[in-house]
Amino acid sequence: MTNFLLCVVFSVFLLPLKPISAFPPSGLDFGGSRTQRDVHCSADLEYWHNNICCLNCPAGTHVKLACTSLEKKSQCEDCDYGTYTEHANGLPQCFKCTQCRSDQEIVRHCTTTQDAQCQCKPGWFCAPDQACEVCKRCSKCKKDEVIARNCTSTTDTECKEMQHNTGSVSANIVVILPIVLVILLITIVAIVILFLLQRKRCCAADSQNNNPAEVKAGESYINNSSSGERRETQRSSFTSWPLEDERLSKLYPVNGEVSLKKCFEYFEEIDINYHKRFFRHLGINDNVIKSHDHLPYEDRIHELLTIWVEKEGRDASLNDLLKALCDLNQRRTAETVMEIAVRNGHYVCEP
């Protein structure tokens, strides 16, 4: 009975009382200290540490040792290589720099104040609104499509159907056709001019081959004779010689090499357009021929013939010079030289 009464008293008087904890409730500090609930640190300027607002460390650093009182500043340390912090912070360590993948290229290198920036390599892309775990190859337009926008590191190629504009084609033909006609006309005119020049050159060569040349050197040896008589004498001298399609008669010198050298002046009748070919045919080098171009035409003939005689030695013969003229289709000139050489007594014909 006594125990029952004690239980009733306990239930009525003691249970409504709130228990008292040995520690002060949250938000209360009987010793007078503040809690984070009571103190608000300035955003972006301070961080909370051990019931104190410490100043943030600048970008590119992190907190090495936090402040211990409001009067003391935190001890900051620079970020190590390969790490960074972009803003002022109260972090105990810096963030690791992003490493670009093998399918990416570096756009911006990592520094202590900014992270590395990567993008897909040329020919690849990765849409920014999608998880870019790997870059995708840029699409290619079909045969009947054209590129509307080129592929970039963040967008794929955009294609559009090719428009067949027959009007533009017709306009291009109208513009190009007159140009083609003008070029064609200029080409035809150039061909005609070249043809006429070539024909004129051929006619000049035929005139040289078909008309006996006047013999300048022979005039000094034929005194008191008119030009008409000289031509008649020249033609009459050839009546006993072979025709053009036959070989020339062989000549024999009256006085050896002296007779040959006295005939040099007769070769001044060679057409200037043929004299280089003539001496090449005799085996004289082009450099030797060009080295005498500064001389007058008559002196040039004498010098080059002298060089030929020295090269041939005893084998030098007027017959070889006449044969060289015939090989170059200069038979009329060869006959003229032959006639004058016989007439002036330097050579005699074979019996």
Secondary structure, 3 states (H helix, E strand, C coil): CHHHHHHHHHHHHHCCCCCCCCCCCCCCCCCCCCCCCCCCCCCCCEEEECCEEEECECCCEEEEECCCCCCCCCEEEECCCCEECCCCECCCCCEECCCCCCCEEEEECCCCCCCCEEEECCCEECCCCCCCCCCEECCCCCCCEEEEECCCCCCCCEEEECCCCHHHHHHHHHHHHHHHHHHHHHHHHHHHHHHHHHHHHHHHHHHHHHCCCCCHHHHCCCCCCCHHHHHHHHHHHCCCCCCCCCCCCCEEECCHHHHHHHCHHHHHHCCCCCHHHHHHHCCCCHHHHHCCCCCCHHHHHHHHHHHHHHHHHHHCCHHHHHHHHHHCCCHHHHHHHHHHHHHCCCEEECC
